[in-house]
Amino acid sequence: MQIFDKQSVGDLLLMDVLADLHRVKRKLAHYAGKYGGDVTQFEARVNSENESFERYDELIEWKAYQAACDDLVERIEELKHGRFQVA
């Protein structure tokens, strides 16, 4: 049986979360480039235009990626400060 210290486990978890954050930020950049703004601006445009199910679907997806980004940033802070449990 191997025993790992909490810092080593935290470093591995941090690398994994940073990789996830990178993937999510690439998707956010894709949408920002495609629609020329941030999700709030795009949502205002979608709400003011005629119904477009494609744009509405993309808004939902973009908002989900933004929420995921926020969660990952919070998780990174927790890992950096050692606020996690190892089972």
Secondary structure by P-SEA (a helix, b strand, c coil): cccccaaaaaaaaaaaaaaaaaaaaaaaaaaaaaccccaaaaaaaaaaccccaaaaaaaaaaaaaaaaaaaaaaaaaaaaacccccc
